Amino acid sequence: MLSAPTRAVLAPVGGPDEPVVDSDSGRRPPARARRFRWIMPQFDIALNNARDEGGHEIHVGVDDGVVTIRSALPVDGRRSFDCKGGLLSRTLIEPHIHLDKCLVDFHAERRTDLRAYLAQESIYKRRRATDEIYRRASAVMDILLNHGVTTITSQVDVDSAASLSGMEALVRLRDDYADRAQLRIVAFPQLGIIGDRGSMRRLRTALSLGADAVGGHPQLEDSAHDSEQHIVRMFDLAEAFDVAIDMHCDESDSARHFWIESVLDEIDRRSWRGSVSVAHLNTMDLMAESRRSRIIDRLRAHRIRVICNPTSAMMFRGSPERLPHRRAIPPARRLIDRGIHVSLGQETYKSVFISNLRYPHPLLSAQVFAFAAQFRSDNDMRTLWSMLTGQGGAVPPGDGIPQVGEEATLNVWPHATIEANLAHVARPVLRLYRGSVLPDYTERTDERDWVIPDGG
């Protein structure tokens, strides 16, 4: 389970430079008769008295940003931390959030459909400045960091209302936070590609500015033909700029929206080998079983990553006013059992879409998901943890802690077990990013700092 103390050395009990003398003869005994002990070197950071996912005590030394030793014995460090029996784990991921939409509106009215929300949101987008977007997005980044998240994928609107203001803000944010987190930016055509004039030009500019992926949302278009063309152009952009695809798909209660099949068809047509991530897939439970099984097989064959957005699904899909009642989340357990990578996305915080609740804490999202998907066993909790730490639901062999030589990006939790930390919606007591200890950030979420006054 534990690696050998690779940097420890054997030294005489009396010290490497001190003679060890026999008390009777006064002579130095032969080397084979001398007593030795392990002398542990001093590491940059020592994490002592932690627990791995199996509940075993573990002590970790970190040098030059990587795990240097995993030991059954305490280690010494220039900075030493007593983990007090808390769980040691990899840091968390946030695979789907819209940082440019957060902390926008606190009193949005309930709308009847997506287009109504988008029309309201466009009012805000047209009058917001890049600096304001940066301030709001950085405030949410700080909250995520406090909760142990160091890998973040943010969609950013690139459309006729937002122009490139959000993109410019997030590129700056990515640079400024590079020593604390990895921020991946997705250029997202929130108002469509075909129906929003100039969208291809704006998306090309965003990709030239450094977007890591191109997004999409085929159901935003006005016709089935335009939705099909939306998918084609999304792949055209990904191919031209050699970037990943990270898209919204089938975010709906309608059996008319099975666009995932068209996405898979386009992958087949192009023999596409690039990365594809798909969020939502809310209509999978409306499909006939035979059709759903075929899609799951194809998702697995093409190594598509699925992102479940439990707060969006439970708030907007499967309305209790409609029959039959639905949970409106993709069949995560079945996807995971088939070897498909599944993770959980936050979506937004205090946005036009939901102005209350939705605090950006992955363990809170995990609880919402667990109730919706009926995850409750001890093994289900390990699966949930795997979804949060970037393993996609697969419970990997080992103890959940990076091996010697791997990057020291770690969380220390207040409770000893995965189950206890999930139940208490815990917050890490210590966070390391590439071997650097992260500070606690002040949460800047006062309404007066972010609401745009009417007419402002």
Secondary structure in CASP SS format (residue, H / E / C, confidence):
PFRMAT SS
TARGET T0000
AUTHOR 0000-0000-0000
METHOD secondary structure of the structure
MODEL  1
M C 1.00
L C 1.00
S C 1.00
A C 1.00
P C 1.00
T C 1.00
R C 1.00
A C 1.00
V E 1.00
L E 1.00
A E 1.00
P E 1.00
V C 1.00
G C 1.00
G C 1.00
P C 1.00
D C 1.00
E C 1.00
P C 1.00
V C 1.00
V C 1.00
D C 1.00
S C 1.00
D C 1.00
S C 1.00
G C 1.00
R C 1.00
R C 1.00
P C 1.00
P C 1.00
A H 1.00
R H 1.00
A H 1.00
R C 1.00
R C 1.00
F E 1.00
R E 1.00
W E 1.00
I E 1.00
M C 1.00
P C 1.00
Q E 1.00
F E 1.00
D E 1.00
I E 1.00
A E 1.00
L E 1.00
N E 1.00
N E 1.00
A E 1.00
R E 1.00
D C 1.00
E C 1.00
G C 1.00
G C 1.00
H C 1.00
E E 1.00
I E 1.00
H E 1.00
V E 1.00
G E 1.00
V E 1.00
D E 1.00
D C 1.00
G C 1.00
V E 1.00
V E 1.00
T E 1.00
I E 1.00
R E 1.00
S E 1.00
A C 1.00
L C 1.00
P C 1.00
V C 1.00
D E 1.00
G E 1.00
R E 1.00
R E 1.00
S E 1.00
F E 1.00
D E 1.00
C C 1.00
K C 1.00
G C 1.00
G C 1.00
L E 1.00
L E 1.00
S E 1.00
R E 1.00
T C 1.00
L E 1.00
I E 1.00
E E 1.00
P E 1.00
H E 1.00
I E 1.00
H C 1.00
L H 1.00
D H 1.00
K H 1.00
C C 1.00
L C 1.00
V C 1.00
D C 1.00
F C 1.00
H C 1.00
A C 1.00
E C 1.00
R C 1.00
R C 1.00
T C 1.00
D C 1.00
L H 1.00
R H 1.00
A H 1.00
Y H 1.00
L H 1.00
A H 1.00
Q H 1.00
E H 1.00
S H 1.00
I H 1.00
Y H 1.00
K H 1.00
R H 1.00
R H 1.00
R C 1.00
A C 1.00
T H 1.00
D H 1.00
E H 1.00
I H 1.00
Y H 1.00
R H 1.00
R H 1.00
A H 1.00
S H 1.00
A H 1.00
V H 1.00
M H 1.00
D H 1.00
I H 1.00
L H 1.00
L H 1.00
N H 1.00
H C 1.00
G C 1.00
V E 1.00
T E 1.00
T E 1.00
I E 1.00
T E 1.00
S E 1.00
Q E 1.00
V E 1.00
D E 1.00
V C 1.00
D E 1.00
S C 1.00
A C 1.00
A C 1.00
S E 1.00
L C 1.00
S H 1.00
G H 1.00
M H 1.00
E H 1.00
A H 1.00
L H 1.00
V H 1.00
R H 1.00
L H 1.00
R H 1.00
D H 1.00
D H 1.00
Y C 1.00
A C 1.00
D C 1.00
R C 1.00
A C 1.00
Q E 1.00
L E 1.00
R E 1.00
I E 1.00
V E 1.00
A E 1.00
F E 1.00
P C 1.00
Q C 1.00
L C 1.00
G C 1.00
I C 1.00
I C 1.00
G C 1.00
D C 1.00
R C 1.00
G C 1.00
S H 1.00
M H 1.00
R H 1.00
R H 1.00
L H 1.00
R H 1.00
T H 1.00
A H 1.00
L H 1.00
S H 1.00
L H 1.00
G C 1.00
A C 1.00
D C 1.00
A E 1.00
V E 1.00
G C 1.00
G C 1.00
H C 1.00
P H 1.00
Q H 1.00
L H 1.00
E C 1.00
D C 1.00
S C 1.00
A H 1.00
H H 1.00
D H 1.00
S H 1.00
E H 1.00
Q H 1.00
H H 1.00
I H 1.00
V H 1.00
R H 1.00
M H 1.00
F H 1.00
D H 1.00
L H 1.00
A H 1.00
E H 1.00
A H 1.00
F H 1.00
D C 1.00
V C 1.00
A E 1.00
I E 1.00
D E 1.00
M E 1.00
H E 1.00
C E 1.00
D C 1.00
E C 1.00
S C 1.00
D C 1.00
S C 1.00
A C 1.00
R C 1.00
H C 1.00
F C 1.00
W C 1.00
I H 1.00
E H 1.00
S H 1.00
V H 1.00
L H 1.00
D H 1.00
E H 1.00
I H 1.00
D H 1.00
R H 1.00
R H 1.00
S C 1.00
W C 1.00
R C 1.00
G C 1.00
S C 1.00
V E 1.00
S E 1.00
V E 1.00
A E 1.00
H E 1.00
L C 1.00
N C 1.00
T C 1.00
M H 1.00
D H 1.00
L H 1.00
M C 1.00
A C 1.00
E H 1.00
S H 1.00
R H 1.00
R H 1.00
S H 1.00
R H 1.00
I H 1.00
I H 1.00
D H 1.00
R H 1.00
L H 1.00
R H 1.00
A H 1.00
H C 1.00
R C 1.00
I C 1.00
R E 1.00
V E 1.00
I E 1.00
C E 1.00
N C 1.00
P H 1.00
T H 1.00
S H 1.00
A H 1.00
M H 1.00
M H 1.00
F H 1.00
R C 1.00
G C 1.00
S C 1.00
P C 1.00
E C 1.00
R C 1.00
L C 1.00
P C 1.00
H C 1.00
R C 1.00
R C 1.00
A C 1.00
I C 1.00
P C 1.00
P C 1.00
A H 1.00
R H 1.00
R H 1.00
L H 1.00
I H 1.00
D H 1.00
R C 1.00
G C 1.00
I C 1.00
H C 1.00
V E 1.00
S E 1.00
L E 1.00
G C 1.00
Q C 1.00
E E 1.00
T C 1.00
Y C 1.00
K C 1.00
S C 1.00
V C 1.00
F C 1.00
I C 1.00
S C 1.00
N C 1.00
L C 1.00
R C 1.00
Y C 1.00
P C 1.00
H C 1.00
P H 1.00
L H 1.00
L H 1.00
S H 1.00
A H 1.00
Q H 1.00
V H 1.00
F H 1.00
A H 1.00
F H 1.00
A H 1.00
A H 1.00
Q C 1.00
F C 1.00
R C 1.00
S C 1.00
D H 1.00
N H 1.00
D H 1.00
M H 1.00
R H 1.00
T H 1.00
L H 1.00
W H 1.00
S H 1.00
M H 1.00
L H 1.00
T C 1.00
G C 1.00
Q C 1.00
G C 1.00
G C 1.00
A C 1.00
V C 1.00
P C 1.00
P C 1.00
G C 1.00
D C 1.00
G C 1.00
I C 1.00
P C 1.00
Q C 1.00
V C 1.00
G C 1.00
E C 1.00
E E 1.00
A C 1.00
T C 1.00
L E 1.00
N E 1.00
V E 1.00
W C 1.00
P C 1.00
H C 1.00
A C 1.00
T C 1.00
I H 1.00
E H 1.00
A H 1.00
N H 1.00
L H 1.00
A H 1.00
H C 1.00
V C 1.00
A C 1.00
R C 1.00
P C 1.00
V C 1.00
L E 1.00
R E 1.00
L E 1.00
Y E 1.00
R C 1.00
G C 1.00
S E 1.00
V E 1.00
L C 1.00
P C 1.00
D C 1.00
Y C 1.00
T C 1.00
E C 1.00
R C 1.00
T C 1.00
D C 1.00
E H 1.00
R H 1.00
D H 1.00
W H 1.00
V C 1.00
I C 1.00
P C 1.00
D C 1.00
G C 1.00
G C 1.00
END
